[in-house]
Amino acid sequence: MTARLLALIFLLGPAHLFAQAPGLSYLLLSHDPAFLEEISEFSDPVLTKGRARLVRLKVPLQRLPPELAAHLREASAGDVHYGPAAAAREKAADPAVLALLSGVSPARLAAYAETITMTGKRGARDLDLSPASGNRAAMDYIENAFRELGYETERHCYKQRKQDSECNILGRRRSGAAGAKIIAVVGHMDSVGHENAGADDNASGAAGVLEMAKVLSGYRSDHDLLFIAANGEETGVAGTYALAKKMKASGEMARTAWAINMDMIAWNRNGILDIETNKEFSAHADWVAAQAATYTRLKPYISMPAWGSDHVPFLEAGVPTYLSIESWEDHNPCYHRTCDTLAPLSWDYAADIVRLNLAVIAGKAKLSPLK
């Protein structure tokens, strides 16, 4: 029993320790190992299924340390769904989509991820410590990559840290049509801040954003394409919430037809991809899973409800959005640890996730090769 729990018992008295309303359970909004250890002192497990972990508190919610309470959301077992996607009717692959997907390069994807990983300490908090942090180096690299691919770039800075600005990096390709709908692709570039680590979480997802931008740079679209290398995901999804606020104010969110999130896409031993969304968009998730069956070797599982990554602000804005993430029931054992390095990752698996997300865009937008 920790000193914090002993102090809490002393302050509240033993009678208050089990004062939580019977039957009330909470979804954990973080699976960081340190958080899981701390919250286990104040809770009992109720359900673990896919990415969803439900607990029942031993103390009233208002008595929890605020930093723990911030990572809980009331939920019941009935809110949780996790399992294989329904078998889709066999569908012939579209040759035009196959041609698009043939442009995906596992080697290039790995190279993007390596450059991002080896920038040093990429935590958003590292911007407090140095104007030459790994986070700043990752921002600069991704912005230059978007520019070299011909995209209009924007450094969306939403927080001034002690030594530097915390910014999302955006790459845009406008369709040219007035009032065109937007398809957004997001993956966070920050990490928890270990030196030259965070390869899977989430250099892999940021590399996926760059690889999709690379492939689509050779195509014209009837939708505006918005690529987002988000910052501050590890500090409360700060960057994407800030961007969502900006997009709502500008009217861009109302024009956003679809959003795709990639987070931890390169560790795998079972071929399973988790597709996470909320129940109001379950039919969209089923359609995405059907594309996986047609165009990839992935085994799609549907996971609900959504939590803890850059798809959530778009879902909360009412945009059909899903997270593509490695199988959480067998996820990277080095999650949020110094050993989250490049060596054990599978770029063939990551490339299949990129292919799926490109097939989704091809199914939602009219694409034509640039001459």
N, C-alpha and C positions, 0 to 999 in steps of 0.2 A: 504494500500500500504506500503510495507516495505522500510526501509532505503536503502537497496541495489537497489531496483527498482527506487527509487527517484534519487539516485546517478547516475544510468545509464541514466535516462532521461536527467539529467543535463548535462552529458558528451556528449551525442549523439545529443541532441536537439529533440523536438517532431517530426520533419519530419522524423527522422530516426527510430522512434519507430515501424512503420509498414512497414519497408523496406524489409521484407522477400519476396522472390519470390512467386508470387501467385500460389497456388495449391501445393506447396511443403509441404510434411508432414513427420513426424518423428515418428519412433517406440520408445516407452520408454523401455529402457533396465534395468530399476529398477522400482519396485513398493513399495520400502521402503516408509513408510508414510511421513517421513520428506522430502524425495526427491519429492514426489508427491505434497506436499504443496509448496515447493520452485518453482518447474517447472511450477505450475499453474499460477504463477505471470507473466511468460514470454510467455505463450502459451494459445491456445484455443483448446478444445477437437474436434477431427474429427471423431473418431470411437473407440468404446470399444466393443470388441468381444472376449469372452474367456479370454486368457491371453494377447491378443494384445490390446494395447492402442496407438492410433495415435493422434498426436497433430500437430497444425500449429503454428509456432513461431510468436510472435509479434515483435521480434527483429532479426537482422541477426545472424545466428549461431555463427559467429566468435566473436560476442559481448557478448555471454553468458558467465557467470562464467565457467572456465574450468571444475570444478567438476560437473557441470550440463551437459555441452556439451558432456562429456565423456560417458554419459548414453543415448545418442540419436543415432539413425541410420536412415538414409533416407529410407522411405518405402511409399508405396501407399496402398489404400484400396484394390486394386486388389491383393496385396501380402498376404492378410489375409484370412485365412480359419478357420472356427470353426463350428463344428456341429457333430451330431451323425454319427458314422461310418456306412458305407453301410451295410445293412443286409447281413450276411454271409450265404452261403449255409449250411444247417444243416450237421454236421459231427459227426460221432460216436467218442466218446472219446477213446483214446488209453489206454488200461489197464495198460501198462507199465508207461505211463505218470501219470495216476491216482495214481499209487503206489508211484511214485516220490513225487507227490504233497501231499500225505497223511503224509509225514514227516514234513510238516510245522506246527509249534506250535505257536498260537497267544500268549500264556503265555510266552514262551521263547522270542519271539520277543519283548514283553512288558518289559521283564526283561533286555534285552540288552539296550533298549531305556532308561530305568530308570537309569541304571548305567552310561550311557553317559551323560544324562541330569544332574545328581546330582554331576558331577565333579566340578561344580562351574562356573566360567566365562570362556567360551570356545572360545571367539573371538580370531582370529589370533593376533590381536593387544595386547591381554593380555600377549603374549610372550615377549612383550617389558617391562612388569611391574614386572614379577616374574619368577624365574626358576621353580616354583611349581604352575603354572597356571592350570586352568581347561582344557585348550587346551592340555597342556602337559599330564595331567592325562588321557584325552581321547585317545591321541596317544598311551600311554603305555598300556591302557586297551585293545584297539583294536589289537595292535600288539601281545599281550599275547594271546588273544582269537584266532587269526589266527594260532599262533604257537601250541596252545593246540589242534586245529582241524587237525593238521598235515600238514599245509601249510608252504611252504618256504616263509619267511617274508623278507621284505626290508623296511627300513625307508628312503624314498626318500626325503632328505632335500634340499631345493632349495632357502632358504632365511635365513640369519642370523639376528635374531631380537636382541634387546638390552640385553635380559636376557636368550634367548633360541633360538633354531633353529625351523623354520617353516617347517614341513615335511608332506608329504603324507605317509600313511601306506599301504603297498601292501602285499597281500597274493597270492601266485602262486601255481598252481598244473600243472605240465608239463605232457603232454601226453606221452612223450618218443619217439614220432615219429619225425624224422628230418623234419624241415620246417613246422611243424604243424601250422595251423591257430589258432588265439587267439580270445576268446570271453572275453570281458571286462565288468565288472559290477562295477559301481561307485555310491557312495553317499557321500556327504560331511559331515564331522563330526563337523566342526566349526559352531559357531552361531554368532549372532551380539554382544554377550558378556554380556547379562544379567545373573545375578547370578542364577544358577540352573534352567535355562529356556532354550528355544530353543528345547523343546521336540518334537514338530512337525517339526520345521525347525532348524536343520534337524537330531536330534537324531533318528527320525523315519526312515529316509532313510539309515543312517549308520547302524542302527539295521537290516534293510532289507538286507544290504550287508552281515552282519554276519549270518543272518538266511539262506540266500542262500548258503553261504559257508558251514554252518553246514549241510544242507541237502545234498549238493553235495559232502561232504567229504566221503560219503559212496558209491560213484560211480567212475568208471573209464570213462574217456572221450577221444575221438579221437582229441579234440581240447585242446590247453593249456587254462587254466582258470586263469584269472587275476582279483582279487578282489581289489578294490581301495577305501579306506577311505580317501577322498580328504580333503585337508586343504585349507583355504583361499578363499573359494567360495564367502564368503560375502565381500571380498575385491578384486573383479574383476576376480573371477574364477582363482585366481592366481595359486593354486596348480595343477589343471588339465592342464592349459596352460603350466606350467613348465614340467609336466610329458609328455605331447604330444610332446614337443620339444625334450625331451630325447628319447622318443620312435621313433621319426622320425630319429634321429641320429643313433640309434642302429639297425634300420630296423624292429623293432617290430610293428610300426604303419602300415607298408606295409603288415604285416602278420595278422593284426587285421581284422577279418571278420565281426564283429558285436559288438556293445556296447550298454549297457543298463544303464540308469541313474534313480535313485530314489531320489526324493526331495519332502518332505512334503507329506507323504503317509498315514497319520493317522487321519485326520479330515474329517468327511463326514456326510451329512444328506440326500443325494439324490442318492447314489449308483453309481454316475458318476465318471469315471476315465478319465482324459485328457491324451492323447497320443500325445506328441509334437515332431515334426521333421521339416525338410525342404521339399519343394515341390518335389525335385528330389528323395526323399525317401518315397513319399506318398504311393506307392504300398506296401512298407515294413510295413508302419504303418497300412494299411488295413489288412495285414496278421496278424499282432500282435492283432488287434481288433478281428479278427476271432478266435484266440486262447482264448481271453477273453470270447467270447460267448460260446465256447466249454467247458472251464475248470473252469469258475468262475461265480459269480453272478454280476459281474461288468457291468456297462453300458458304453461302450467305446465311447468317443468323440475324433475326430481328430483335432489337433490344429497346425496351421502353421502361421508364420515362427517361428523358434526356437530362443530363446534368454535367457540370464541371468542365466544359470546353467551349470553343468558339462558335459552335452551332447554336448555343442557348440564346444569345441576344437576338438572332434572326428568328428563331422559333417564337420567342416572346413577342416579336413584332408581327407575328402572323404569317411569316414567310415559310413555305415548304422547304425544309432543310433537313439534312441528315449528316451524321458523323460517320465517317469510315475509319475504323480502328481495328487493330489486330485483336484476335480472339482473347477476350478478357479472362476467360476461365483458364487460359494458359499464356498469360501475358509475360512480358519481359521481366525476369527476376531481378534485373538491375534497375527497375523503375525508381527514379529519383535518387539514385546512388552513383558513386564515382565510377562504377564499372559499366555504366551505360555508354559503351564505346562502340566503334564501328565494327569491330572484328566479328561478332556473332550474328550480324544482321543479314537478312535475305533480300537482295535487291530484285530478284525475280518475283518474289511475293509482292514487294512494294510496287513493282512495275505493273503487276496485274491490277492492283488497286487503282493506279493511275489510269490504266486502260478502262476500267469500269467507269470511273468518273468522267472520262472523255466520252465514252459511249452514252452516258446520261446526258451530257451537253448536246451530243449529236441527236439525241432523241427529243430534245426540247427546243433546239434552235436549228435554223436552216444554215448549214455550213457549205461553203463552196471554196475549192482551192484557189489561191491567188495565182494568177498567170505569171 
